[in-house]
Amino acid sequence: MEPILQIRHLEKRFGDHQVLRDISFDVNRGDVICIIGSSGSGKSTLLRCVNFLEQPTGGQILYHGRNAETEWKRTEYHSKVGMVFQSFNLFSNMTVLDNCITGQMRVLNVPRKEAEARAVQYLDKVGMAAYRNARPSQISGGQKQRVAIARALCMEPEILLFDEPTSALDPEMVGDVLDVMQQLAEGGMTMLIVTHEMSFARDVAHRVLFMDGGLIVEDGTPGDVFTRPQQPRTQEFLRRVIARQL
């Protein structure tokens, strides 16, 4: 199977500080890959580089075998490799529905009527169709994140990137968002997820990457990483985290 996305020797520096070091892995269709690790290990920077919100300072990102930086129009690439942020990033001056149709109309040139129908479809999928006329200030954090997921789905991406999508939520709101993500995984959506939710990673991911110091230290199935970690740094991380979450 030809990978959808290929990360090859990716590096990122901020001045003299190297945040990512020689990152390489493939993403196949239908993969659910969870990236775990301590804060500051490079997880979010990796996603931001994959989506070119940060410019890599070394290596290549290939999308369907073509260099994503030089051989794809950036707008086309962003429509195919969508991103959901931890802070929602909804437009506060727009309704929920308008948040979901703006990208379709401006980037994909979808007619408004078709964009609205698609938006309602995906809002219904995440349980937010009843709030289509609300503004972000009128809904909870968990609801905002579900709208953000619907907005990303409206672009009909091939891959969704999630950057700690539950970290800004109150604990009682986390479950609703994780349920939506699990439904997407079961439906075959290809996802690359930075998360601190170890139970979710264990139960939903096909593959887990553990990062430390800008490196992928461990790469395997959830069973391998969570129950049979090979690297001392992975073992130390899981000892500290696992008792609180699993």
N, C-alpha and C positions, 0 to 999 in steps of 0.2 A: 504494500500500500504506500503510495507516495504521500509524504507528509503535506499537510496544508501549510504549516509554518515551520521554518527551520531557523533556529538561533545558532549562529556560528561564531565562537570566540568573541562574544560580546564583552566590551569593556566600557566603563564610564568613569571619568574623573571629574571632580570639581576642584580645579586648581591642582594642588599637590596631593589632594585626598582621592585615592582610588576606591570607588564605591562598588564597582563590579569588576570581577577578574575572570576572564576567559570562560564565560558562560556559554555552554553549548547543549542544546537538546532539541528534539523534534516534537511537534504537536500533530497528531493524526486526527482525522475526522471522528467526531464522537468522543474524543478524550475529555475527561474531567481531571485536570491536574491541579492539585492544591500545593501551594508554596507556603511553607511554614518556617519559623525561625524567630529569633529575638528581634526586638526593635533595633533598627540600625544595621541590620544584616544585609540590606540591599534589595529586599523583596519588592517594595513599592517602586523603587528606582528601576528595577528590571521591567515591571509592567509599563512604566512611563516611557522607557526606551523602546519597548516593543510597539507602542502606539505613537512613538515620535513626539510625545509631549516633552521629553528630554532627548537631546541629540546624542546618540552613542559616540564615544570617542575612539572606538575600535570595533572590529568585527563586522558581521553582516547579519541582516534579517531577510530571509527569503520567504516570499508568499507565493505559493504554487510554483516554486522553483525560480522565481524572478526576484531580483533585488528590490526590496520594498521601498528603498530610499530613492533609487534612480530609475526604476522601470515601471513604477505605478504612480498615477496621479495621487497626490496626498488625499484629496477628498474621496476618491474612490476607495483607497485603502482604508480610510477611517470609517467609511460606511460598511466595509466588510469585516473589519476588526474593531468592534465596538467596545466601549468601556463604561463601567459603572463605578462611580467614585464613592468614597466613604462619606463625603459631605454633601451628597445628592446632586449639587450643582444645577438645581432647577431654576428657571427664570421666575423670579418672584412677582414680576408684573404681568405674568400670563396665567391663564387657567391651566388646570391639569391637561385638558384636551389640547390647548394651544402648545403647551410644552411638547406634546407628543406629535404634533403635525408640522411644526416649524422646520425641523431638519429634513423631513420627507420632501417638503415643498421646495426648500432652498437648495438642498444638496442633490436630491434624487429627481427633482422636477416632477413630483407626483401631483396631479390635480387635487385641489382642496377636498372635493367630495370623496375621492378615493383615499386620501390621507386620513380624513376623519373616520371613514369606515375601518381602516386598518388600525387606527389609534384605539377606537372603541373595542375592537377585537382583542388587542393586547392588554388594554386596561381591564377588560373582563377576565382575561387569563390570569392576571395577578390580583384579582378581587378588588379593583379600584374603579370600575365603570360607573358606579353610582356617584363618584366624586368628580366626574369629568368637568363640571363647571366650577369647582372649588379652586381657590388659589393656594399655593404652597403654605401660606401663613395660617390657613384654616384646617390643615391636616397634621397628623402626628409624624414624628420622625420615621417610624416604621412604614407609614403610608407613603411618605415622600420617597423612601427608598424603593418601594414597590412601583411607584410612578416612574422613578428613574430607570428601573429595569424595563418597564413597558416602553418608555421612550427609546431605549437602546434597541429593543426588539422591533420597534416600528421601522427601523432602518434595514431590517431583515439581514443582520450580519451573519457571517459564516462562523465567526469566533467571538465570544464575549470575554472580556477581561474584567475581573472584579477586584478592586483594590480595597481590601478590608471592609466589605460592604456593611458589616454589622457593628463596627467599632464605635460609631457615633450614636448608637441607639441605647435606650434604656433596656435593661435585661428582659423585661416582659415583652418587648417588641421584636426581639431577635428571632424568635421562633417563626413568626409569620414570614419574614424575609428568607430565612433558611428553607422554609417549606416551598416557597416559590422557586428557589434555586434548585432544590431537589427535584421538583417537577420538571424543570428545564433539563436537568441531567438525565432524568428518566425518558424524556422525549428526544434525546439524542443531540442536544445542543453541545457544541464543542466549547469548553470553558477552561480558562486559566485563572485561578482564584488565589489571591493572597488572603490568608485568613489566620486568625488566632483561635478559631472554633475547632478544637481538636476532634470532638465527637463527630462533627460534620465531615471533616476531612477523612476520618476513619471509615465512616459509613457510606459516603457518597463518591469519594475520589476513586479513580482507577489507578492513579499514580500520585505519589507524594514526593516533592523535592524539599529537602531541608537545606536552608542557606545559613551560612555563618561567615562573617568577614568578607562578604562580597563573592563568596564561592558557593557552588552547589556541593555540599559535603556528603549528602546521601540522596539516593534516587532509587525508589522502588515502589512496590505495591504498599497499600496501607498496612497489610499484614506484616510485610517485611520491616517497614520503617517503625511501626508502633510496637511491634512485639519482638522483633529480632534486629534492632539497629546494630550496625557493624562498627560505626565510628564513635569514639569516646565523647566527642562533642555532641552528637545526636543523643546519646545515652544521658548525658548531663542535662541537656535541654528538656528531654521528656521526663526525667525524674522531677524536675522543678515544676513542670506545667501539668503533667498528666494527672496528678492527684487532685488538682483543682477542677478539672474539666471532664475526665472520663469516668 
